[in-house]
């Protein structure tokens, strides 16, 4: 079995600050709403 090696970008989330983490849910919800609206059309 071939596995791709991990890169530093795979672990970038470990360097997120508390403000980055707090902003994330709002971005995710906005993206989901936009996708659902596109499906409804």
Rosetta blueprint (number, residue, H / E / L):
1 X L
2 X L
3 X L
4 X L
5 X L
6 X L
7 X L
8 X H
9 X H
10 X H
11 X H
12 X H
13 X H
14 X H
15 X H
16 X L
17 X L
18 X H
19 X H
20 X H
21 X H
22 X H
23 X H
24 X H
25 X H
26 X H
27 X H
28 X H
29 X H
30 X H
31 X H
32 X H
33 X H
34 X H
35 X H
36 X H
37 X H
38 X H
39 X H
40 X H
41 X L
